[in-house]
Amino acid sequence: MNLKKSAILAMTTAALIFGVVGCGNNNTAGTANSGGNSSSAAGKDSYKIAISQYVEHPSLDATREGFLAALKDAGIVEKENLTLDYNNAQADSANNMSIAQKIAGGKYDLVLAIATPPAIAVAGQVKDSPILFAAVTDPLDAKLVSDLEHPGGNISGASDTNPEAIKKLMNFIADHFGDVKDVGIVLNEGEPNAVVMSKIAEEALKERGISLVKATVTNTSEVKQAAESLVGRVDAIYITLDNTVVEAVNTIIQTANEHDIPFFSADRDTVEKGAFATVGFKYYDHGYQVGQMAVEVLKNGKNVGDLQVTVPDKLDFILNLSAAAEQGIEVTDAMKEQVLDKENNLIE
């Protein structure tokens, strides 16, 4: 991401803040199409929503659960007045495009795309229904919108990346791990979101005199070998919200633990699994926020293109103390002091 895009996302924070395709409830019941920019569903008794999710992953699943919870809180409940067409591409690009094409051929009051690949595919195919995206790192770079405050067209949503979170984590490494001179990253350069985040991390580390060493992959089966290739070359490991990589994150955790390499991630779920630290938020809250946007479209008749793109604003350090022990990290009081919500974000 260039500095201009980072600045735009930061300003948005101040303002408010991916044959057989998938699985799920591919029901055909339900009525009514919706306009591209606004929803004709306002005031309806029932709704039909399509969801395209790239892969099964705790963060993306929590996003979907939060989205549905917000709808439920507004009186839109699955199997009561909501028909849900849920599709999961299982990290397959062909499935991802087939799902988008299938959704484009249907009639939906709203479409939710979870992760960057589904968002790009759905935006390219669906023209007659409002689209919301979630778990998208950089909507500008992905060309989903051209303006975060006024997206226009039939699409808006929420980014799951605040550039400040990445910068804070890189500064945490520099401040508390004085011996770290090289940070390794396992990266699929075919994922735009991962590339954007890695650039932000690289720039932040460079300012502190630390180099970012890349170990690139093209699929999940290559992650273990990539992580092992970093042993002896780096002093710490970091991963982004890279769908290809997080699907095999246990292999990175194993490598980090075996070789006492501090492991940092961009999401809470990976820290809960065994990375040491992140600056993050709850994806359930992220999804809930997008669900509230959906309510504005479905029940209040708002034009989706008039809803500004949001980014996470409830950021906090999250430390896994057990992972620290596995990776030979001495957790200091100064590190713990960075955590605001110690009850929930100091994981034993």
C-alpha positions in Angstrom: 0.0 0.0 0.0 1.3 3.5 -0.8 1.3 6.2 1.8 -1.6 7.9 0.2 -3.8 4.8 0.7 -2.6 4.4 4.2 -3.5 7.9 5.0 -7.0 7.5 3.5 -7.7 4.5 5.6 -6.4 6.2 8.7 -8.6 9.2 8.0 -11.6 6.8 7.6 -10.8 5.4 11.1 -11.0 8.9 12.5 -14.3 9.5 10.8 -15.8 6.2 12.1 -14.6 4.0 11.7 -13.2 -15.6 -1.5 -19.1 -28.6 -11.2 -19.5 -28.2 -7.2 -19.4 -24.9 -5.6 -19.2 -24.4 -1.9 -21.6 -25.7 0.6 -24.5 -24.4 2.6 -28.1 -23.6 2.4 -28.7 -23.1 -1.3 -32.4 -22.5 -1.0 -34.4 -20.9 -3.8 -37.3 -19.6 -1.6 -37.7 -15.9 -1.1 -38.7 -13.0 -3.2 -37.8 -9.7 -4.5 -34.9 -8.3 -6.3 -33.1 -5.2 -5.0 -31.8 -2.2 -6.8 -28.1 -1.8 -7.3 -27.7 1.4 -5.3 -30.6 1.0 -2.9 -32.8 -1.8 -1.7 -36.4 -2.3 -2.7 -36.5 -4.6 0.3 -37.2 -1.9 2.9 -40.4 -2.7 4.7 -40.5 -6.2 3.4 -41.7 -9.2 5.4 -39.0 -11.5 4.2 -35.5 -11.3 2.8 -33.1 -13.3 0.7 -29.3 -12.9 1.2 -26.4 -14.6 -0.6 -23.1 -15.0 1.1 -19.8 -15.9 -0.7 -17.0 -16.8 1.7 -13.5 -17.8 0.5 -12.5 -20.4 2.9 -13.4 -21.9 6.3 -11.3 -20.0 8.8 -12.1 -18.9 12.4 -11.8 -15.2 11.5 -14.0 -15.5 8.4 -16.5 -17.7 10.2 -16.7 -15.2 13.1 -17.3 -12.4 10.6 -20.2 -14.3 9.2 -21.6 -15.1 12.6 -21.4 -11.5 13.7 -23.1 -10.4 10.5 -26.0 -12.7 11.1 -26.2 -11.7 14.8 -26.7 -8.0 13.8 -29.5 -9.0 11.4 -31.1 -11.1 14.1 -30.9 -8.2 16.6 -32.8 -6.1 14.0 -35.5 -8.8 13.5 -34.1 -10.5 10.4 -33.8 -14.1 11.4 -32.7 -17.1 9.4 -35.5 -19.7 8.8 -38.1 -17.2 10.0 -38.0 -14.2 7.6 -34.5 -14.7 6.1 -33.6 -17.1 3.4 -29.8 -17.5 3.4 -27.8 -18.8 0.4 -24.4 -19.6 1.9 -21.5 -20.6 -0.3 -17.9 -21.4 0.5 -15.2 -21.6 -2.2 -12.9 -23.7 -0.1 -10.0 -21.5 -1.2 -10.5 -22.5 -4.8 -10.4 -19.7 -7.4 -12.6 -21.6 -9.9 -15.2 -22.2 -7.2 -14.9 -18.6 -6.2 -15.8 -17.3 -9.7 -18.6 -20.0 -10.2 -20.2 -18.9 -6.9 -20.1 -15.2 -8.0 -21.7 -16.1 -11.4 -24.4 -18.2 -9.7 -25.3 -15.4 -7.3 -25.4 -13.0 -10.3 -28.0 -15.2 -11.9 -30.2 -15.1 -8.8 -32.5 -12.6 -7.1 -31.2 -11.3 -3.8 -32.0 -8.4 -1.5 -28.3 -8.2 -0.6 -25.0 -10.0 -1.2 -22.2 -10.4 1.4 -18.7 -11.2 0.2 -16.3 -12.4 3.0 -12.6 -11.9 2.1 -11.0 -10.1 -0.9 -11.2 -12.8 -3.6 -15.0 -13.2 -3.2 -15.5 -9.5 -3.0 -13.6 -8.9 -6.3 -15.5 -11.8 -8.0 -18.9 -10.7 -6.8 -18.3 -7.0 -7.6 -17.4 -8.0 -11.1 -20.5 -10.2 -11.6 -23.4 -8.8 -9.5 -24.9 -5.6 -10.8 -28.5 -5.7 -9.6 -28.2 -6.3 -5.9 -26.5 -4.3 -3.1 -23.2 -5.8 -2.2 -21.4 -5.6 1.2 -17.9 -6.8 1.7 -16.1 -7.9 4.9 -12.6 -9.1 5.8 -11.1 -7.1 2.9 -7.7 -5.6 3.6 -7.6 -2.7 1.1 -10.8 -2.0 -0.9 -9.0 0.7 -2.8 -6.2 -1.5 -4.0 -8.7 -4.3 -4.8 -10.6 -1.7 -6.9 -13.8 -2.4 -5.1 -14.4 1.3 -4.5 -12.6 4.4 -5.5 -13.6 6.5 -2.4 -13.9 5.1 1.1 -16.2 7.8 2.4 -18.5 7.8 -0.6 -18.2 4.4 -2.4 -21.0 5.0 -4.8 -22.4 2.3 -7.1 -23.9 -0.9 -5.5 -21.1 -1.7 -3.1 -19.6 -0.8 0.3 -18.5 -2.7 3.4 -15.7 -2.9 6.0 -12.0 -3.3 5.7 -10.4 -5.6 8.4 -7.1 -3.7 8.4 -6.2 -0.5 10.1 -2.6 0.3 9.0 -1.9 1.6 12.4 -2.4 -1.9 13.8 0.4 -3.2 11.6 2.7 -0.3 12.5 2.0 -0.7 16.2 2.9 -4.4 16.0 6.2 -3.7 14.1 7.1 -1.1 16.7 6.4 -3.5 19.5 8.9 -5.9 17.9 11.5 -3.2 17.6 10.9 -1.9 21.1 10.8 -5.2 23.0 13.0 -7.5 20.9 16.3 -5.6 20.7 18.1 -8.5 19.0 15.7 -8.8 16.1 17.4 -7.6 12.9 15.5 -9.6 10.4 11.8 -10.6 10.4 10.6 -13.4 8.1 7.2 -13.5 6.4 5.5 -16.4 4.7 3.6 -14.8 1.9 1.4 -15.6 -1.1 2.1 -12.7 -3.4 -1.0 -13.7 -5.4 -3.2 -12.4 -2.6 -3.6 -8.6 -2.9 -4.5 -8.2 0.8 -1.3 -10.0 1.9 0.9 -7.9 -0.4 -0.6 -4.7 0.9 -0.1 -5.6 4.5 3.4 -6.9 3.9 4.4 -3.6 2.4 3.1 -1.7 5.4 5.0 -4.0 7.7 8.1 -3.7 5.6 8.0 0.1 5.6 7.4 0.2 9.4 10.3 -2.2 10.1 12.6 -0.3 7.8 12.1 2.8 9.8 13.4 0.9 12.8 16.4 -0.6 11.0 14.9 -4.1 10.6 14.6 -6.0 7.4 11.7 -8.1 6.1 12.7 -11.4 4.6 10.1 -13.1 2.3 9.4 -16.8 1.9 6.8 -16.9 -0.8 4.2 -19.6 -1.5 1.5 -20.3 -4.1 -0.6 -22.8 -2.2 -1.1 -24.1 1.3 1.0 -27.2 0.9 4.1 -25.0 0.5 3.7 -23.2 3.8 5.6 -25.6 6.0 8.6 -25.7 3.7 8.6 -21.9 3.5 8.5 -21.5 7.3 11.4 -24.0 7.7 13.4 -22.0 5.0 13.4 -19.0 7.4 15.1 -20.9 10.2 18.6 -19.5 10.8 17.9 -16.6 8.5 15.5 -14.5 10.7 15.0 -13.6 14.3 11.2 -13.5 14.2 8.3 -14.5 11.9 5.2 -12.5 11.0 2.2 -13.3 8.8 -0.6 -11.2 7.4 -4.2 -11.9 6.8 -3.1 -14.2 4.0 -5.8 -16.9 3.4 -3.3 -19.3 1.9 -0.9 -19.1 4.8 -3.4 -19.0 7.7 -4.9 -22.2 6.4 -1.7 -24.0 7.3 -0.6 -21.8 10.2 -0.1 -24.7 12.5 3.0 -25.7 10.6 4.4 -22.2 11.2 3.6 -22.4 14.9 5.4 -25.8 15.0 8.5 -24.4 13.3 8.5 -21.3 15.6 8.2 -23.5 18.7 10.8 -26.0 17.7 13.4 -23.3 17.0 12.4 -20.7 19.6 11.5 -18.0 17.0 9.0 -15.4 18.2 5.9 -15.6 15.9 3.7 -12.6 15.3 0.4 -12.5 13.4 -2.1 -10.0 12.0 -5.2 -11.7 13.6 -6.4 -12.7 17.0 -7.3 -16.3 16.0 -3.7 -17.1 15.1 -2.6 -15.8 18.4 -5.1 -18.0 20.2 -3.8 -21.0 18.2 -0.2 -20.3 19.2 1.4 -17.1 17.7 2.8 -14.8 20.4 1.3 -11.4 19.7 -0.9 -9.2 17.5 -2.6 -5.9 17.5 -6.1 -6.8 16.6 -9.8 -6.9 17.2 -12.7 -9.4 17.3 -13.9 -10.5 13.9 -17.3 -11.1 15.3 -17.5 -7.4 16.0 -16.2 -6.7 12.5 -19.0 -8.8 11.1 -21.6 -7.3 13.4 -20.6 -3.9 12.0 -21.2 -5.0 8.5 -24.5 -6.5 9.6 -25.6 -3.2 10.9 -24.8 -1.7 7.5 -27.0 -4.4 6.0 -29.9 -3.4 8.3 -29.5 0.2 7.0 -30.0 -1.1 3.5 -32.7 -3.7 4.1 -34.9 -2.1 6.7 -34.1 1.6 6.3 -33.8 1.8 2.6 -30.3 3.4 2.5 -28.3 3.3 -0.7 -25.4 1.0 -0.1 -23.1 3.3 -2.1 -23.8 6.1 0.4 -22.5 4.0 3.3 -18.8 4.8 4.0 -16.3 2.0 4.2 -15.2 1.4 7.8 -12.1 0.0 9.4 -11.5 -1.5 12.9 -11.3 1.0 15.7 -11.3 -1.2 18.8 -7.6 -2.1 18.6 -5.6 -3.7 21.4 -2.5 -5.8 21.9 -3.2 -9.5 22.3 -0.5 -11.7 23.9 -0.4 -15.5 24.2 1.7 -16.2 27.3 1.7 -20.0 26.7 3.0 -19.4 23.2 5.7 -17.1 24.6 7.0 -20.0 26.8 7.0 -22.3 23.7 9.0 -19.8 21.7 11.5 -18.9 24.4 10.1 -15.4 25.0 10.5 -13.7 28.3 7.3 -11.7 28.7 8.2 -8.5 30.5 5.9 -6.2 32.5 6.5 -3.6 29.8 5.0 -5.9 27.2 2.0 -6.6 29.4 1.4 -2.9 29.9 0.7 -2.5 26.2 -2.4 -4.6 26.7 -5.5 -2.5 27.5 -8.0 -5.3 28.2 -5.8 -7.6 30.2 -8.7 -9.9 31.2 -9.5 -10.9 27.6 -6.3 -10.1 25.7 -3.6 -11.7 28.0 -4.1 -15.3 26.9 -2.7 -17.9 29.4 
